[in-house]
Amino acid sequence: MQFPIFQVPYLGNGMTIALDAVLHVIISHGLAIGAITLIVISEYFGFRKSSKDWENFAKNFLKFTIIVITGVGAVTGVGIWLITSALAPNGIGSMLRIFFWPWFIEWIVFTLEVIVLLIYYFTWDKWTGERKKQHIYLGVSYIIFSLSSAFLITGILGFMLTPDGWPWNKSFLSAFFNPSFLPQLLLRASMAFALGAVFSMAFLIITRRENVFRKDALRFFGKVSFISFSAAVIFTWWYFSVVPSAFKTHMAFSVLTPRFSQQPEIFYAMNAIGTFILFLFAMFALKGSVSFSRIFIVPVLLLCMGFVTEFERVREFIRGPYLMPGYMYANQVLLGESLFLEKDSMFKNAYWYNMITDKPDVINQGAYLFAQNCSACHTIGGINDIQDGVKGRSEDGIFVILRHTHEMVPFMPPFSGTEQERRIMARFLYQLANGKITIEAPSRFAPVKEGERK
Ligand code: HEC
């Protein structure tokens, strides 16, 4: 079955998924796993030490986190489904066939997670005294559910970079327990606790607290952040040690963009400095220095989010020409299908194109070929504008490079279509880049009908 092609104008498809997904990762890791775990621990401290300060801190912080988790966290999570299934329906469809059960179980786990979290919140003041212990256990059960979610999703994410033997053996187990599964799961857990500790410190410092308690709590969260930062460094190293080097070579490029890609030392220097700052901050927090932490908490919080964003960006980008390595290209054309389309024709096999177009011309055909082949990563007139890539080249020049997209830039898939279609696409791109034609609605998934074009 063929799905219509959507293109998000200006932002582009990849960036649209990324904006939603990164926000979701920060909340799901940092708050839903990290912060809530630390809240349950704080509640336990309050119980064990009979400390009203720990108890109140946990309760106030929970109120804030639960609003963000159930509001923004859940909505952006569903958003990932909505956006990816609109923009990459074939990719999601294929992965659903492999990972039906993990996703199905995840749906149940996620529902339980939200229910348990709400019960945990609403029983805080009721389950006191004798029942306080049960309340803490309820919190622990939530943590187990939230970690199970991470377990289920990470198998799928890992697959998208290191599918192991799946393209050949089609084995679910080798797909799910792929080489980057375990290091990525541990890395995500350490990211969660690192973010959670920094969020906790921010809440601790910003809200009014008793001084001795604040120092105490800061020391504790400082310790958690120190351990989590160290774990994150180790697991980042482990994770990238299992990623094939063909992918890893694009790491610096993915972050630096073409502008700075010739100076990869910027990439390494920035990461080293960022890591150093995080450890320095953790040391001061460990010492209980409230004034130092107050000054640096916001930059450090942003830095942590920056690292999470960077990790997701690198992971998604270096996957390069593939959506599912060894099986499907980023533009959702199957590896095997690409060879077929080169011989047989893209148009002949394009259901939506044939449904909608009554007048095949350069604009209609070119726009379709672009949408199908390139719009997963390029826009017309927005981020990673295709016009910039072909500007200054002749029509023949473009015709030639269209055959070599996958060699020019190794993270681009090849053009799928016959030689004649490549010619049409070259003409379209040439005319577009030189202002000879304009596209009225670059977001259209399909060509414009003659009567609609102004
Ligand atoms: C997987 C994502 C992806 C897909 C799909 C993709 N590209 Fe690219 N392309 C990129 C990236 C990233 C760059 C690098 C951006 C830069 O160098 O400015 C790029 C750069 C280019 C360049 C400039 C290269 C140079 O060295 O000057 C051209 C031309 C180009 N793409 C054409 C295409 C065409 C035509 C298609 C469709 C057949 C396509 N791309 C599909 C990601 C992609």
Boltz pocket constraint, residues with backbone or C-beta under 6 A from the ligand:
constraints:
  - pocket:
      binder: B
      contacts: [[A, 258], [A, 320], [A, 321], [A, 322], [A, 330], [A, 331], [A, 369], [A, 370], [A, 373], [A, 374], [A, 375], [A, 376], [A, 377], [A, 378], [A, 384], [A, 386], [A, 388], [A, 389], [A, 390], [A, 401], [A, 402], [A, 405], [A, 408], [A, 409], [A, 411], [A, 412], [A, 413], [A, 414], [A, 415], [A, 416]]
      max_distance: 6.0
